[in-house]
Amino acid sequence: SATVLLVLAAAVGLAVALGLLPRVPVNRFCTASNNRTGFLCDDRATCVLASQVCDRVSNCRNGEDEQEKLCGDLPRSLPGYLVFHCSNPTYWVYADQRCNGMNDCGDCSDEMGSSAACPPCGSEWWSCSPVLYEYCSCVPRRLCRDGVQHCLSWSDEYIC
């Protein structure tokens, strides 16, 4: 019976290797630095930021973050968890760019839209209506009291 099991295991392994049996899809979702959405490499230890996938730089040891089947038809070829669709359907950003404080979509839908569901400004940010379209509803605290207006109300210079 041990011989039968060994032969059966070898046959199944060979069938999977030859593509005769479908492989179970690999779940590559992971949480990268600063609790951002990531892509899990084959080594099952390295978690690459979503925005580092298909950037023409191999961040995984075997280069799986740059494979043609993953990067061939962006964003359709990417797993859904790596993509955030802006309110304008022709634009998209990587999922780790959602709620990062920057206006990556160009219309702030990645920071303020209902589908973004971002928390309020974090401790490193100051809540205001920014003057520059680079930011949406918060500006980095490092810009506070720097002698340059970043908020419409000047609160970054007088209150922050």
VENCORMO-V39561 format. One record per helix or strand of 3 or more residues. SS is the DSSP state (@ for helix, = for strand). FROM is the first residue (numbers start at 1). LEN is the number of residues. Records with the same first field share a line. If there is no record, write none. Layout:
# VENCORMO-V39561
SS=FROM-LEN  FROM-LEN
This chain:
# VENCORMO-V39561
@=2-16  33-3  50-3  64-3  68-4  80-3  95-3  141-3  155-4
==29-4  36-5  47-3  83-3  92-3  125-3  138-3
